[in-house]
């Protein structure tokens, strides 16, 4: 399963994983955790297409991204605390670090949401099958048509 992994780095690290359909699949936090903990937590949930941060990425975020060869997403401007709270509210998370990680993942999801919906629509019309894989390929810069043709070619 392909996912978007939001991460919050610092003394207390957090991970929040969304499916490419926007559903929260997992969230957790740990004090004094670091890169390896985040990588293992994410790996247990799925294959990240996107590693998302809520601010300019640091070395830890870049290492997590590199471990999965995923895209690195961060917003063009700082997300306010109120915005983070609003984005994480539907997921009913209690921990502030998990909320930050979730907000990063939600922000990344929203930036791709229209493309994901288009991919799902076109995949249904072309009877392409694995919409999750098509969405993941679109994140890695395939056009929707290229992603579907690539999938059909690899099935044969």
Secondary structure, DSSP 4 states (H G I P E B T S, - for coil): -EEEEEEE-SSEEEEEEEETTS-EEEEEEEET--HHHHHHHHHHH-EEEEEEESSS--HHHHHHHHHHT-EEEE-SSPPPHHHHHHHHHTTT---HHHHHHHHHHHHHHHHHHHHHHHHHHHHHHTT---HHHHHHHHHTT--HHHHHHHHHHHH-
